[in-house]
Amino acid sequence: MLSYSLLSLLVEKGVVNLDDSIGKYEQALQIEHPVTLKHLSTHTSGLPSISLIKTIMNQFDKKTYRDPYCLFGVQEAITYLSKVSPGRVGKVFRYSNEGMGLLGRYLAQKLGTDLEKALLEFICQPLGMQDTTIRLSLDQRNRLVPGYAGKDVNQPELAMKVFEGAGALRSTVTDMLQFLSVYLGIYADHPMSKPFHVTQQEHISQGKNFGVGLGWIIDKRNGIIWHNGSTHGYSSFLGCDPYNSIGIVILSNYRPNLMDDTLNRIGYEILTQIRENK
């Protein structure tokens, strides 16, 4: 969520525009390429979520580096986007780690730095999020909780080398609650409240009950917005009801199996109960 929040801050400052074509940031693409920063942040760029054929092909390609949970390397993603029909862009929501990763790369590029430094300068340091970073200090590494999946099987740390915006950040519940409090308007006069509010607005509609903000998934039935994630041995859920100023952060050092209970359901149920009892 921090990359999307960085996008909203840079839009407010006039550094970038949601409708900027990614051709402005990627020399290999035409300057007026139909995919925009908004399409990357709403997962409507045309990049696929899952491709069985590509997954099989990747098993036989040992030369191309691809981050975990990514179908494409950077150049592969650019090549794919260069062939996307303009008619497909902005139409269908397909969650794309590569899209998230490209967004982070382009924002950092615009600022003349790397993604970690950009997030620290514009979000983490101003909000006092001292334990949210990509590269851990010695103290932070000593406090890192090991990740697990399956039956108590310890999992290695996730290493994102090219698409860091897709899941390389480490954080704590304390930091994420501080981050979420700005979204909820608890600090009404906080300078980040206004640009952060832009991310909660529905930018893409995907039916009667489902909308997409900048990164956020919007349940139009009740106004709850949320996002989740999982890596090798970790999972997370971040959700809130902005209208009632309630939110929840769940971080787990366990990646559930398909048949396990999910943080989505747990988080959603807690949010609903809090709202009903408020």
C-alpha positions as CSV (number, residue, x, y, z in Angstrom):
1,M,0.0,0.0,0.0
2,L,2.9,2.4,0.5
3,S,3.7,2.6,-3.2
4,Y,0.1,3.7,-3.9
5,S,0.3,6.2,-1.1
6,L,3.6,7.5,-2.5
7,L,1.8,7.9,-5.8
8,S,-1.0,10.0,-4.2
9,L,1.5,12.3,-2.5
10,L,3.4,12.9,-5.7
11,V,0.2,13.6,-7.6
12,E,-0.7,16.2,-5.0
13,K,2.7,17.8,-5.3
14,G,2.4,17.9,-9.1
15,V,5.4,15.6,-9.6
16,V,3.4,13.0,-11.6
17,N,-0.2,12.7,-12.9
18,L,-2.4,9.6,-12.6
19,D,-3.0,9.8,-16.4
20,D,0.8,9.9,-17.2
21,S,1.5,7.2,-19.8
22,I,4.2,4.8,-18.7
23,G,5.9,5.7,-22.0
24,K,7.1,8.8,-20.2
25,Y,9.1,6.5,-17.9
26,E,10.0,3.6,-20.1
27,Q,12.1,4.4,-23.2
28,A,11.3,1.1,-24.8
29,L,7.7,2.1,-25.1
30,Q,6.0,4.7,-27.3
31,I,5.6,8.0,-25.5
32,E,1.8,7.9,-25.7
33,H,1.5,4.2,-24.6
34,P,-2.1,3.5,-23.5
35,V,-1.1,2.2,-20.1
36,T,-0.9,4.9,-17.4
37,L,0.2,5.1,-13.8
38,K,-3.5,4.8,-12.9
39,H,-3.8,1.5,-14.8
40,L,-0.8,0.1,-12.9
41,S,-2.2,1.1,-9.6
42,T,-5.7,-0.2,-10.3
43,H,-4.4,-3.5,-11.8
44,T,-6.1,-2.8,-15.2
45,S,-3.0,-2.5,-17.3
46,G,-3.6,-5.8,-19.1
47,L,-0.8,-7.7,-17.4
48,P,-2.1,-11.1,-16.4
49,S,-2.6,-12.4,-12.9
50,I,-2.0,-16.0,-13.7
51,S,-0.9,-17.7,-16.9
52,L,-0.4,-21.5,-16.8
53,I,1.4,-21.5,-20.1
54,K,3.8,-18.8,-19.0
55,T,4.4,-20.6,-15.7
56,I,5.3,-23.8,-17.5
57,M,7.6,-21.9,-20.0
58,N,9.4,-20.3,-17.0
59,Q,10.3,-23.7,-15.7
60,F,12.5,-24.3,-18.8
61,D,14.0,-20.8,-18.8
62,K,16.9,-20.7,-16.4
63,K,18.6,-17.6,-17.7
64,T,15.9,-14.9,-17.0
65,Y,15.7,-13.6,-13.4
66,R,12.2,-13.3,-12.1
67,D,11.2,-12.2,-8.6
68,P,9.2,-14.7,-6.6
69,Y,5.5,-14.6,-7.3
70,C,6.1,-12.8,-10.6
71,L,5.5,-14.3,-14.1
72,F,7.8,-11.8,-15.8
73,G,11.1,-10.2,-15.4
74,V,11.3,-6.5,-16.1
75,Q,12.1,-6.7,-19.8
76,E,9.5,-9.4,-20.2
77,A,6.8,-7.3,-18.6
78,I,7.7,-4.3,-20.8
79,T,7.6,-6.5,-23.9
80,Y,4.2,-7.8,-22.9
81,L,2.8,-4.3,-22.4
82,S,4.2,-3.2,-25.7
83,K,1.9,-5.7,-27.4
84,V,-1.2,-5.0,-25.2
85,S,-4.2,-3.8,-27.3
86,P,-5.4,-0.4,-26.2
87,G,-8.9,-1.9,-26.2
88,R,-7.9,-4.1,-23.3
89,V,-6.4,-1.4,-21.1
90,G,-8.5,-0.1,-18.2
91,K,-11.2,-2.7,-18.6
92,V,-10.7,-5.7,-16.4
93,F,-9.1,-6.0,-12.9
94,R,-6.3,-8.5,-13.0
95,Y,-4.1,-8.3,-9.9
96,S,-0.5,-8.0,-11.1
97,N,2.6,-8.1,-8.9
98,E,4.6,-6.9,-11.9
99,G,2.3,-3.9,-12.3
100,M,2.9,-3.0,-8.6
101,G,6.6,-3.4,-9.2
102,L,6.7,-1.2,-12.3
103,L,4.8,1.5,-10.5
104,G,7.3,1.5,-7.7
105,R,10.2,1.6,-10.2
106,Y,8.7,4.5,-12.1
107,L,8.0,6.6,-9.0
108,A,11.5,6.1,-7.7
109,Q,12.9,6.9,-11.2
110,K,11.0,10.1,-11.3
111,L,12.5,11.1,-7.9
112,G,16.0,10.1,-9.0
113,T,16.4,7.5,-6.2
114,D,15.4,4.0,-5.3
115,L,12.1,2.9,-3.9
116,E,13.2,2.3,-0.4
117,K,14.7,5.8,0.0
118,A,11.6,7.4,-1.6
119,L,9.3,5.6,0.8
120,L,11.4,6.5,3.8
121,E,11.6,10.2,2.8
122,F,8.0,10.7,1.9
123,I,6.1,8.3,4.1
124,C,7.9,6.4,6.8
125,Q,10.0,9.1,8.3
126,P,7.2,11.8,8.4
127,L,4.9,9.2,10.0
128,G,7.5,7.9,12.5
129,M,7.4,4.4,11.0
130,Q,10.8,3.4,12.2
131,D,10.5,-0.3,11.5
132,T,9.2,-0.1,7.9
133,T,11.9,-0.7,5.4
134,I,13.3,-3.0,2.8
135,R,16.8,-3.6,4.0
136,L,16.9,-4.4,7.7
137,S,19.3,-3.1,10.2
138,L,21.1,-5.5,12.5
139,D,18.7,-4.7,15.3
140,Q,15.7,-5.2,13.0
141,R,17.1,-8.4,11.7
142,N,17.5,-9.7,15.3
143,R,13.8,-8.9,15.9
144,L,12.5,-10.4,12.6
145,V,10.0,-13.2,13.3
146,P,10.8,-16.4,11.2
147,G,8.2,-17.2,8.6
148,Y,6.4,-20.6,8.3
149,A,4.2,-22.5,5.9
150,G,2.7,-26.0,5.9
151,K,3.4,-28.0,9.0
152,D,5.9,-25.9,10.9
153,V,8.2,-25.6,7.9
154,N,10.4,-22.6,8.2
155,Q,10.5,-20.5,5.0
156,P,13.3,-18.3,3.7
157,E,13.0,-14.6,3.6
158,L,11.5,-13.1,0.4
159,A,14.0,-11.4,-1.8
160,M,12.6,-9.0,-4.4
161,K,15.4,-7.7,-6.6
162,V,13.6,-5.9,-9.4
163,F,10.0,-5.5,-8.4
164,E,10.5,-4.3,-4.8
165,G,7.1,-2.5,-4.8
166,A,5.4,-5.9,-5.1
167,G,6.3,-7.1,-1.6
168,A,9.8,-6.3,-0.4
169,L,8.8,-4.1,2.6
170,R,9.0,-5.3,6.1
171,S,7.0,-3.6,8.8
172,T,5.3,-4.0,12.2
173,V,1.7,-3.8,13.5
174,T,2.6,-0.5,15.3
175,D,3.9,1.1,12.2
176,M,1.0,0.0,10.0
177,L,-1.5,1.2,12.6
178,Q,0.2,4.6,12.5
179,F,0.0,4.5,8.7
180,L,-3.7,3.4,8.8
181,S,-4.6,6.2,11.3
182,V,-3.9,8.8,8.7
183,Y,-6.2,7.0,6.2
184,L,-8.9,7.1,8.9
185,G,-8.6,10.8,9.4
186,I,-7.7,10.4,13.1
187,Y,-5.2,13.2,12.6
188,A,-7.6,15.5,10.8
189,D,-5.0,18.2,10.1
190,H,-2.3,15.8,9.0
191,P,-0.9,17.0,5.6
192,M,-1.0,13.4,4.3
193,S,-4.7,12.9,5.0
194,K,-6.0,14.6,1.9
195,P,-3.8,12.8,-0.7
196,F,-4.3,9.5,1.1
197,H,-8.0,10.0,0.8
198,V,-7.6,10.0,-3.0
199,T,-6.4,6.4,-2.8
200,Q,-9.7,5.3,-1.2
201,Q,-11.9,6.7,-3.9
202,E,-13.3,4.3,-6.5
203,H,-11.2,4.7,-9.7
204,I,-12.3,1.5,-11.4
205,S,-15.7,-0.2,-11.1
206,Q,-15.8,-3.9,-11.5
207,G,-19.5,-4.5,-10.9
208,K,-22.2,-3.9,-8.5
209,N,-20.3,-4.8,-5.3
210,F,-16.6,-4.5,-6.3
211,G,-14.5,-1.4,-6.9
212,V,-10.8,-0.5,-7.0
213,G,-9.1,2.5,-5.5
214,L,-5.4,3.2,-5.8
215,G,-4.4,-0.2,-4.5
216,W,-7.4,-0.6,-2.2
217,I,-10.1,-3.1,-2.9
218,I,-13.5,-1.5,-2.2
219,D,-16.5,-3.4,-1.0
220,K,-19.3,-1.2,-2.3
221,R,-21.9,-3.0,-0.1
222,N,-20.6,-1.6,3.1
223,G,-17.7,0.9,2.3
224,I,-15.0,-1.4,3.7
225,I,-11.7,-1.0,1.9
226,W,-8.9,-3.6,2.3
227,H,-5.8,-5.2,0.9
228,N,-4.0,-8.4,1.7
229,G,-0.8,-10.2,0.8
230,S,1.3,-13.3,1.4
231,T,4.8,-14.4,0.7
232,H,6.9,-17.5,1.5
233,G,6.1,-17.7,5.2
234,Y,4.1,-14.6,5.9
235,S,0.6,-13.2,5.3
236,S,-1.1,-9.9,6.1
237,F,-4.4,-8.1,6.0
238,L,-5.1,-4.3,6.2
239,G,-8.6,-3.1,6.2
240,C,-10.7,-0.2,7.4
241,D,-14.1,1.4,7.4
242,P,-13.3,5.1,6.8
243,Y,-16.8,6.3,7.4
244,N,-16.8,4.9,10.9
245,S,-13.1,5.4,11.6
246,I,-12.3,1.8,12.4
247,G,-9.5,-0.2,11.0
248,I,-7.5,-3.4,11.6
249,V,-4.0,-4.6,10.8
250,I,-3.1,-8.3,11.0
251,L,0.4,-9.6,10.3
252,S,1.2,-13.3,10.5
253,N,4.4,-15.3,10.3
254,Y,2.4,-18.1,8.6
255,R,1.3,-18.5,5.0
256,P,-1.9,-20.5,5.1
257,N,-2.6,-23.5,2.9
258,L,-5.6,-23.4,0.5
259,M,-7.8,-25.2,3.0
260,D,-6.7,-23.1,6.0
261,D,-8.6,-20.1,7.4
262,T,-7.5,-16.9,5.8
263,L,-6.6,-13.5,7.3
264,N,-9.1,-12.0,4.9
265,R,-12.0,-13.7,6.5
266,I,-10.7,-13.1,10.0
267,G,-10.0,-9.4,9.4
268,Y,-13.3,-8.8,7.6
269,E,-15.2,-10.5,10.4
270,I,-13.5,-8.4,13.1
271,L,-14.1,-5.2,11.2
272,T,-17.8,-6.1,10.8
273,Q,-18.3,-7.0,14.4
274,I,-16.6,-3.8,15.6
275,R,-18.8,-1.7,13.3
276,E,-22.0,-3.5,14.5
277,N,-21.1,-3.0,18.2
278,K,-19.9,0.6,17.8
